[in-house]
Amino acid sequence: MNIPPKLIKYIYRSKKYSMGEKLFEGRAGLTPFQNSQFDSSFMAYLLQQRYIYSLPLEQIIGYLKEIGVEITKSIIHGFIEKSANLLDRIAPVLKQAILESSYIHFDEIHHTTLDKEKGSRKAYFWSVLSTRNNSILL
């Protein structure tokens, strides 16, 4: 008998966080997007599957369906767009932290992207890694 895997969501709540050696009191939002049942780890999973592993959305949807998560392509597109908007807010701070490093690693990867005027085209992404503070910027 073959039993398909199911996604089990555990929620851990913490009122403390650390930055470096300091411990702070505080609370993060329940989800990165209002009125969403998905948390930041799910958003990170989607971005990793799409941009690190270069998987097409249909394949990601298939993997999610296998573990019991039914989600449409339009919802995933919306999550990726909203995640990009959130990441754009921290990019300047990451850039400054990386530029302070004396040694920086660069990597380049291409993806097929949609262009409103030309249809699909090849676009390039550059990732930058700082060895001093382990920061990564795309």
Phi, psi and omega per residue, in radians:
M1 nan 2.237 -3.123
N2 -1.822 2.022 -3.133
I3 -1.794 2.097 -3.135
P4 -1.222 2.569 3.121
P5 -1.218 2.649 3.077
K6 -2.173 2.601 3.096
L7 -1.427 2.228 3.081
I8 -2.025 2.175 -3.094
K9 -1.784 2.130 3.043
Y10 -1.855 2.378 3.131
I11 -1.981 2.105 3.077
Y12 -1.932 2.216 -3.131
R13 -1.889 2.351 3.132
S14 -2.411 2.402 3.129
K15 -1.824 0.211 3.125
K16 -2.291 2.608 3.043
Y17 -2.568 2.857 -3.105
S18 -2.166 2.654 3.032
M19 -2.380 1.876 -3.024
G20 1.208 -2.202 -3.139
E21 -1.640 -0.104 -3.063
K22 -1.604 2.514 3.091
L23 -1.916 2.293 -3.087
F24 -2.132 2.648 2.982
E25 -1.596 2.515 3.104
G26 2.908 2.985 3.112
R27 -2.328 2.398 3.025
A28 -1.581 2.819 3.059
G29 -1.094 2.682 -3.124
L30 -1.112 -0.661 3.099
T31 -2.452 2.716 3.130
P32 -1.201 -0.392 -3.127
F33 -2.166 2.393 3.135
Q34 -1.102 2.568 3.094
N35 1.024 0.597 3.120
S36 -2.134 2.448 3.103
Q37 -1.550 -0.098 -3.091
F38 -1.653 2.434 -3.115
D39 -1.696 -3.113 -3.062
S40 -1.150 -0.509 3.119
S41 -1.173 -0.583 3.082
F42 -1.201 -0.696 3.094
M43 -1.107 -0.728 3.109
A44 -1.101 -0.677 3.096
Y45 -1.058 -0.827 -3.139
L46 -1.050 -0.808 -3.133
L47 -1.129 -0.679 3.124
Q48 -1.125 -0.823 -3.126
Q49 -1.094 -0.692 -3.075
R50 -1.348 -0.817 -2.979
Y51 -1.812 -0.445 3.086
I52 -1.523 -0.819 -3.114
Y53 -1.646 -0.056 3.083
S54 0.984 0.650 3.133
L55 -1.459 2.423 3.041
P56 -1.199 2.698 -3.088
L57 -1.035 -0.622 -3.140
E58 -1.075 -0.649 3.125
Q59 -1.242 -0.690 3.083
I60 -1.080 -0.776 3.109
I61 -1.047 -0.710 3.111
G62 -1.088 -0.769 3.099
Y63 -1.083 -0.765 3.138
L64 -1.123 -0.684 3.134
K65 -1.108 -0.624 3.120
E66 -1.096 -0.520 -3.136
I67 -1.750 0.193 3.019
G68 1.656 0.203 3.119
V69 -1.814 1.918 3.115
E70 -1.621 2.060 -3.103
I71 -2.574 2.511 -3.099
T72 -1.589 2.832 3.134
K73 -1.100 -0.671 -3.124
S74 -1.159 -0.607 3.103
I75 -1.178 -0.747 3.113
I76 -1.096 -0.734 3.081
H77 -1.008 -0.768 3.132
G78 -1.096 -0.748 3.117
F79 -1.086 -0.748 -3.131
I80 -1.129 -0.729 3.119
E81 -1.120 -0.797 3.133
K82 -1.155 -0.639 3.095
S83 -1.115 -0.704 3.104
A84 -1.082 -0.686 3.107
N85 -1.116 -0.686 3.098
L86 -1.160 -0.745 -3.122
L87 -1.185 -0.528 3.097
D88 -1.067 -0.490 -3.127
R89 -1.229 -0.559 -3.101
I90 -1.676 -0.131 -3.099
A91 -1.010 -0.776 -3.140
P92 -1.066 -0.646 3.132
V93 -1.206 -0.753 3.085
L94 -1.088 -0.732 3.139
K95 -1.036 -0.805 3.141
Q96 -1.085 -0.759 3.139
A97 -1.102 -0.686 -3.136
I98 -1.217 -0.732 -3.118
L99 -1.156 -0.340 3.086
E100 -1.330 -0.216 -3.130
S101 -1.359 2.587 3.132
S102 -1.454 -0.279 -3.128
Y103 -2.400 2.201 -3.059
I104 -2.224 2.375 3.086
H105 -1.743 2.441 3.070
F106 -2.134 2.581 3.028
D107 -2.507 2.619 -3.099
E108 -2.227 2.423 3.075
I109 -2.476 2.618 3.110
H110 -1.977 2.617 3.084
H111 -2.365 2.650 2.989
T112 -1.459 2.170 -3.126
T113 -2.115 2.833 3.115
L114 -1.624 2.360 3.106
D115 -2.102 2.291 -3.092
K116 -1.060 -0.581 -3.080
E117 -1.620 -0.647 -3.013
K118 -1.861 -0.022 -3.055
G119 1.450 -2.305 3.122
S120 -1.617 2.611 3.134
R121 -2.684 2.858 3.109
K122 -1.467 2.241 3.085
A123 -2.143 2.689 -3.108
Y124 -1.957 2.463 3.044
F125 -2.076 2.398 3.074
W126 -2.010 2.311 3.031
S127 -1.914 2.523 -3.090
V128 -2.229 2.309 -3.133
L129 -2.155 2.298 3.061
S130 -1.744 2.219 3.126
T131 -1.356 -0.375 -3.088
R132 -1.220 -0.793 -3.082
N133 -2.185 0.250 3.106
N134 0.944 0.656 3.114
S135 -1.626 2.510 3.116
I136 -2.171 2.404 3.111
L137 -2.327 2.305 3.055
L138 -1.756 nan nan
